[in-house]
Amino acid sequence: MICRVLVTDGEQRAALAITRSLGAAGYEVFVCSPRTRSLAGASRYAQDEVTVPDPLRDAAGFAAAVSGLVNWRCIDLLMPVTDGSLVALLPCRAQMPSVTLPFAHAAVHARLSQKGDVLAAAAALGVAVPAQTTIASAEHASRVPLEGLRYPLVLKPSPVLARANGAWIKPSVAYAGSAEQLRAHLKQWPVGAYPVLLQQRVVGQGIGVSLLRWDGRTVAAFAHRRLREKPPSGGVSVYSESIAPDPRLVAQSEALLEHFGWQGVAMVEYKTDGASGRTYLMEVNPRFWGSLQLAVDAGVDFPALLAAAALGRPLSQPASYRVGVRSRSWWGDVDHLLARLRHDPAALALPPGAPSRGRAVRDFLALWRPGDRGDVLRWRDPMPFVRETIDWLRGR
């Protein structure tokens, strides 16, 4: 019997990777998105795409629309992609008893979505975390002696999502080189973004350890390093490479997810300090991640593995995967280059030792090396890239 899957957030790269993976595996894949024309919906593996409310702006309307789609399309497996979708759908599990939702309960997701709680738990487990000060509230900020802090600092809202003007927003990371800059940033954030973490800036290589945990065990593990990001100071990966998993980081990641009782996929982010060589935990993303296609290309098909685990089907666990596979988000990489050309390092909050503009151009012009793959551009499934290109050009 063919299983029907609904993938949310079709505008996301991860949604496209899930759609391609499960479509190729023989599932009937349906896509929904706040956009009328989404990346995943353009794939030849998508049976249909439907427009739904934005889960950040209208969580209740989004959940109702998804529930309606589950009933209408007789969906067996529901794959939420973003934090907004998970926050909206996980509490509604009881209202959709006919569908399998392959993630831990809402309370577990909520705990893992608080960076402060995750870092505190990690420190208790012996995992290295950056030195930090916590600003509990906007009122508390006025009482903290900001001049006495050690700059530069990275400002990270503890909650992944914050309420503002009746909707959810995803506060971005900011950087402060002085007390004046720090005050300016703190004034801009809504009350729901607190607590805010004032964190030591770790300058070095970003590493992601991705895991699928099911029934208390690790089904699959994968590691990659970030080569370029958008924005250049740190953000989503636009060019990344598969690397051999560090057993110590995998064990730490497993222990942390086990501590919170997580079930499903997650990526645990680390950064290795270039000066000391020490690797610090940055955060945990309890969901699919943007560079998911890289893991699939390297040989760890997380969407298919998660679907099989959730549906009780036989699991074909990868014994290993290919190291040195690289994935490039073309238009994201163009945005990275344009940012480097248009703004100076200070405006971009680049750390000391960041590549020069000339180096950034040379790196970008190395358009292909053995092992490179496009995460959206696929000759056997070209329409998502066509749609992405049109959207990018319209946004200029």
WOTA-V87369 format. One record per residue. N is the residue number from 1. RES is the residue in three letters. OMEGA is omega in radians with two decimals (NA if undefined). Layout:
n=N res=RES omega=OMEGA
n=N res=RES omega=OMEGA
This chain:
n=1 res=MET omega=-3.13
n=2 res=ILE omega=3.13
n=3 res=CYS omega=3.12
n=4 res=ARG omega=-3.06
n=5 res=VAL omega=3.01
n=6 res=LEU omega=3.12
n=7 res=VAL omega=3.14
n=8 res=THR omega=3.00
n=9 res=ASP omega=-3.07
n=10 res=GLY omega=3.13
n=11 res=GLU omega=-3.08
n=12 res=GLN omega=3.09
n=13 res=ARG omega=3.14
n=14 res=ALA omega=3.12
n=15 res=ALA omega=3.09
n=16 res=LEU omega=3.12
n=17 res=ALA omega=3.11
n=18 res=ILE omega=-3.12
n=19 res=THR omega=3.13
n=20 res=ARG omega=-3.12
n=21 res=SER omega=-3.06
n=22 res=LEU omega=3.07
n=23 res=GLY omega=3.12
n=24 res=ALA omega=-3.14
n=25 res=ALA omega=3.07
n=26 res=GLY omega=3.07
n=27 res=TYR omega=2.97
n=28 res=GLU omega=-3.00
n=29 res=VAL omega=3.04
n=30 res=PHE omega=-3.04
n=31 res=VAL omega=2.98
n=32 res=CYS omega=-3.06
n=33 res=SER omega=3.00
n=34 res=PRO omega=3.12
n=35 res=ARG omega=3.13
n=36 res=THR omega=3.14
n=37 res=ARG omega=-3.04
n=38 res=SER omega=3.10
n=39 res=LEU omega=-3.08
n=40 res=ALA omega=3.14
n=41 res=GLY omega=3.12
n=42 res=ALA omega=-3.09
n=43 res=SER omega=3.09
n=44 res=ARG omega=3.12
n=45 res=TYR omega=3.12
n=46 res=ALA omega=3.11
n=47 res=GLN omega=-3.10
n=48 res=ASP omega=3.02
n=49 res=GLU omega=-3.06
n=50 res=VAL omega=3.10
n=51 res=THR omega=3.14
n=52 res=VAL omega=3.08
n=53 res=PRO omega=3.09
n=54 res=ASP omega=-3.10
n=55 res=PRO omega=3.11
n=56 res=LEU omega=-3.10
n=57 res=ARG omega=-3.07
n=58 res=ASP omega=-3.07
n=59 res=ALA omega=-3.13
n=60 res=ALA omega=3.12
n=61 res=GLY omega=3.09
n=62 res=PHE omega=-3.13
n=63 res=ALA omega=3.12
n=64 res=ALA omega=3.14
n=65 res=ALA omega=3.12
n=66 res=VAL omega=3.10
n=67 res=SER omega=3.09
n=68 res=GLY omega=3.10
n=69 res=LEU omega=3.11
n=70 res=VAL omega=3.13
n=71 res=ASN omega=-3.08
n=72 res=TRP omega=-3.08
n=73 res=ARG omega=-3.13
n=74 res=CYS omega=-3.07
n=75 res=ILE omega=3.11
n=76 res=ASP omega=-3.02
n=77 res=LEU omega=-3.11
n=78 res=LEU omega=-3.09
n=79 res=MET omega=3.01
n=80 res=PRO omega=-3.04
n=81 res=VAL omega=-3.03
n=82 res=THR omega=3.06
n=83 res=ASP omega=-3.14
n=84 res=GLY omega=3.13
n=85 res=SER omega=3.12
n=86 res=LEU omega=3.12
n=87 res=VAL omega=-3.13
n=88 res=ALA omega=-2.96
n=89 res=LEU omega=-3.07
n=90 res=LEU omega=3.10
n=91 res=PRO omega=-3.08
n=92 res=CYS omega=-3.08
n=93 res=ARG omega=-3.11
n=94 res=ALA omega=3.14
n=95 res=GLN omega=3.11
n=96 res=MET omega=-3.02
n=97 res=PRO omega=-3.08
n=98 res=SER omega=-3.04
n=99 res=VAL omega=3.07
n=100 res=THR omega=3.14
n=101 res=LEU omega=-2.88
n=102 res=PRO omega=3.09
n=103 res=PHE omega=3.10
n=104 res=ALA omega=-3.09
n=105 res=HIS omega=-3.05
n=106 res=ALA omega=-3.10
n=107 res=ALA omega=3.12
n=108 res=VAL omega=3.11
n=109 res=HIS omega=-3.13
n=110 res=ALA omega=3.14
n=111 res=ARG omega=3.14
n=112 res=LEU omega=3.14
n=113 res=SER omega=3.06
n=114 res=GLN omega=-3.06
n=115 res=LYS omega=-3.14
n=116 res=GLY omega=3.13
n=117 res=ASP omega=-3.13
n=118 res=VAL omega=-3.12
n=119 res=LEU omega=3.09
n=120 res=ALA omega=3.12
n=121 res=ALA omega=-3.14
n=122 res=ALA omega=3.13
n=123 res=ALA omega=3.12
n=124 res=ALA omega=3.12
n=125 res=LEU omega=3.13
n=126 res=GLY omega=3.11
n=127 res=VAL omega=-3.13
n=128 res=ALA omega=3.09
n=129 res=VAL omega=-3.14
n=130 res=PRO omega=3.02
n=131 res=ALA omega=-3.07
n=132 res=GLN omega=3.00
n=133 res=THR omega=-3.12
n=134 res=THR omega=3.02
n=135 res=ILE omega=-2.99
n=136 res=ALA omega=-3.07
n=137 res=SER omega=3.10
n=138 res=ALA omega=3.11
n=139 res=GLU omega=3.14
n=140 res=HIS omega=-3.11
n=141 res=ALA omega=-3.12
n=142 res=SER omega=-3.09
n=143 res=ARG omega=-3.13
n=144 res=VAL omega=3.13
n=145 res=PRO omega=-3.02
n=146 res=LEU omega=-3.14
n=147 res=GLU omega=-3.09
n=148 res=GLY omega=-3.13
n=149 res=LEU omega=-3.13
n=150 res=ARG omega=-3.10
n=151 res=TYR omega=0.07
n=152 res=PRO omega=-3.14
n=153 res=LEU omega=3.00
n=154 res=VAL omega=3.14
n=155 res=LEU omega=-3.12
n=156 res=LYS omega=2.98
n=157 res=PRO omega=-3.14
n=158 res=SER omega=3.11
n=159 res=PRO omega=3.07
n=160 res=VAL omega=3.10
n=161 res=LEU omega=3.13
n=162 res=ALA omega=3.11
n=163 res=ARG omega=3.09
n=164 res=ALA omega=3.13
n=165 res=ASN omega=3.06
n=166 res=GLY omega=3.14
n=167 res=ALA omega=3.03
n=168 res=TRP omega=2.98
n=169 res=ILE omega=3.09
n=170 res=LYS omega=-3.10
n=171 res=PRO omega=-3.11
n=172 res=SER omega=3.07
n=173 res=VAL omega=3.10
n=174 res=ALA omega=-3.10
n=175 res=TYR omega=-3.14
n=176 res=ALA omega=3.10
n=177 res=GLY omega=-3.11
n=178 res=SER omega=3.10
n=179 res=ALA omega=3.13
n=180 res=GLU omega=3.11
n=181 res=GLN omega=3.14
n=182 res=LEU omega=3.11
n=183 res=ARG omega=-3.12
n=184 res=ALA omega=3.13
n=185 res=HIS omega=-3.09
n=186 res=LEU omega=3.13
n=187 res=LYS omega=-3.07
n=188 res=GLN omega=-3.02
n=189 res=TRP omega=3.10
n=190 res=PRO omega=-3.13
n=191 res=VAL omega=-3.09
n=192 res=GLY omega=3.14
n=193 res=ALA omega=3.13
n=194 res=TYR omega=0.04
n=195 res=PRO omega=3.09
n=196 res=VAL omega=3.13
n=197 res=LEU omega=3.03
n=198 res=LEU omega=-2.88
n=199 res=GLN omega=2.98
n=200 res=GLN omega=3.13
n=201 res=ARG omega=3.10
n=202 res=VAL omega=-3.11
n=203 res=VAL omega=-3.13
n=204 res=GLY omega=-3.03
n=205 res=GLN omega=3.06
n=206 res=GLY omega=-3.10
n=207 res=ILE omega=3.06
n=208 res=GLY omega=3.03
n=209 res=VAL omega=-3.09
n=210 res=SER omega=-3.09
n=211 res=LEU omega=2.88
n=212 res=LEU omega=3.11
n=213 res=ARG omega=3.12
n=214 res=TRP omega=-3.14
n=215 res=ASP omega=3.04
n=216 res=GLY omega=3.12
n=217 res=ARG omega=3.12
n=218 res=THR omega=3.12
n=219 res=VAL omega=-3.12
n=220 res=ALA omega=3.09
n=221 res=ALA omega=-3.08
n=222 res=PHE omega=3.11
n=223 res=ALA omega=3.07
n=224 res=HIS omega=3.04
n=225 res=ARG omega=-3.12
n=226 res=ARG omega=3.11
n=227 res=LEU omega=3.05
n=228 res=ARG omega=-3.08
n=229 res=GLU omega=3.06
n=230 res=LYS omega=-0.04
n=231 res=PRO omega=-3.05
n=232 res=PRO omega=-3.14
n=233 res=SER omega=-3.12
n=234 res=GLY omega=-3.11
n=235 res=GLY omega=3.13
n=236 res=VAL omega=3.13
n=237 res=SER omega=3.06
n=238 res=VAL omega=3.05
n=239 res=TYR omega=-3.03
n=240 res=SER omega=-3.01
n=241 res=GLU omega=3.07
n=242 res=SER omega=3.14
n=243 res=ILE omega=3.08
n=244 res=ALA omega=-3.12
n=245 res=PRO omega=3.04
n=246 res=ASP omega=-3.08
n=247 res=PRO omega=-3.13
n=248 res=ARG omega=3.14
n=249 res=LEU omega=3.09
n=250 res=VAL omega=-3.14
n=251 res=ALA omega=3.10
n=252 res=GLN omega=-3.11
n=253 res=SER omega=3.10
n=254 res=GLU omega=-3.12
n=255 res=ALA omega=-3.12
n=256 res=LEU omega=3.12
n=257 res=LEU omega=3.09
n=258 res=GLU omega=3.12
n=259 res=HIS omega=-3.12
n=260 res=PHE omega=-3.14
n=261 res=GLY omega=-3.08
n=262 res=TRP omega=3.03
n=263 res=GLN omega=-3.10
n=264 res=GLY omega=3.12
n=265 res=VAL omega=3.08
n=266 res=ALA omega=2.99
n=267 res=MET omega=3.12
n=268 res=VAL omega=-3.05
n=269 res=GLU omega=3.10
n=270 res=TYR omega=2.99
n=271 res=LYS omega=3.13
n=272 res=THR omega=-3.13
n=273 res=ASP omega=-3.09
n=274 res=GLY omega=-3.11
n=275 res=ALA omega=-3.05
n=276 res=SER omega=-3.08
n=277 res=GLY omega=-3.13
n=278 res=ARG omega=-3.11
n=279 res=THR omega=-3.08
n=280 res=TYR omega=3.00
n=281 res=LEU omega=3.09
n=282 res=MET omega=-3.14
n=283 res=GLU omega=3.07
n=284 res=VAL omega=3.04
n=285 res=ASN omega=-3.10
n=286 res=PRO omega=-3.07
n=287 res=ARG omega=2.96
n=288 res=PHE omega=-3.04
n=289 res=TRP omega=-3.01
n=290 res=GLY omega=-3.11
n=291 res=SER omega=-3.11
n=292 res=LEU omega=-3.09
n=293 res=GLN omega=3.11
n=294 res=LEU omega=3.13
n=295 res=ALA omega=3.13
n=296 res=VAL omega=-3.14
n=297 res=ASP omega=-3.12
n=298 res=ALA omega=3.08
n=299 res=GLY omega=3.07
n=300 res=VAL omega=-3.05
n=301 res=ASP omega=-3.07
n=302 res=PHE omega=3.14
n=303 res=PRO omega=-3.14
n=304 res=ALA omega=3.12
n=305 res=LEU omega=3.13
n=306 res=LEU omega=3.13
n=307 res=ALA omega=-3.13
n=308 res=ALA omega=3.14
n=309 res=ALA omega=-3.08
n=310 res=ALA omega=-3.10
n=311 res=LEU omega=3.12
n=312 res=GLY omega=3.13
n=313 res=ARG omega=3.12
n=314 res=PRO omega=-3.12
n=315 res=LEU omega=3.04
n=316 res=SER omega=-3.04
n=317 res=GLN omega=3.11
n=318 res=PRO omega=3.11
n=319 res=ALA omega=3.13
n=320 res=SER omega=3.07
n=321 res=TYR omega=-3.07
n=322 res=ARG omega=3.08
n=323 res=VAL omega=3.13
n=324 res=GLY omega=3.02
n=325 res=VAL omega=-3.13
n=326 res=ARG omega=-3.12
n=327 res=SER omega=-3.09
n=328 res=ARG omega=2.98
n=329 res=SER omega=-2.93
n=330 res=TRP omega=-3.07
n=331 res=TRP omega=3.02
n=332 res=GLY omega=3.11
n=333 res=ASP omega=3.04
n=334 res=VAL omega=3.11
n=335 res=ASP omega=3.08
n=336 res=HIS omega=-3.13
n=337 res=LEU omega=-3.13
n=338 res=LEU omega=3.10
n=339 res=ALA omega=3.12
n=340 res=ARG omega=-3.11
n=341 res=LEU omega=-3.03
n=342 res=ARG omega=-3.02
n=343 res=HIS omega=3.10
n=344 res=ASP omega=-3.09
n=345 res=PRO omega=-3.13
n=346 res=ALA omega=3.14
n=347 res=ALA omega=3.14
n=348 res=LEU omega=-3.10
n=349 res=ALA omega=3.12
n=350 res=LEU omega=3.14
n=351 res=PRO omega=3.05
n=352 res=PRO omega=3.12
n=353 res=GLY omega=3.11
n=354 res=ALA omega=3.13
n=355 res=PRO omega=3.11
n=356 res=SER omega=3.08
n=357 res=ARG omega=3.12
n=358 res=GLY omega=3.11
n=359 res=ARG omega=3.12
n=360 res=ALA omega=3.11
n=361 res=VAL omega=-3.13
n=362 res=ARG omega=3.13
n=363 res=ASP omega=-3.13
n=364 res=PHE omega=-3.07
n=365 res=LEU omega=2.96
n=366 res=ALA omega=-2.92
n=367 res=LEU omega=-3.14
n=368 res=TRP omega=2.99
n=369 res=ARG omega=3.08
n=370 res=PRO omega=-3.09
n=371 res=GLY omega=-3.13
n=372 res=ASP omega=3.02
n=373 res=ARG omega=3.00
n=374 res=GLY omega=-3.11
n=375 res=ASP omega=3.07
n=376 res=VAL omega=-3.10
n=377 res=LEU omega=3.07
n=378 res=ARG omega=-3.05
n=379 res=TRP omega=3.13
n=380 res=ARG omega=3.11
n=381 res=ASP omega=-2.94
n=382 res=PRO omega=-2.96
n=383 res=MET omega=3.07
n=384 res=PRO omega=3.12
n=385 res=PHE omega=3.08
n=386 res=VAL omega=-3.14
n=387 res=ARG omega=3.11
n=388 res=GLU omega=-3.13
n=389 res=THR omega=3.11
n=390 res=ILE omega=3.14
n=391 res=ASP omega=-3.14
n=392 res=TRP omega=-3.13
n=393 res=LEU omega=3.11
n=394 res=ARG omega=-3.11
n=395 res=GLY omega=-3.13
n=396 res=ARG omega=NA
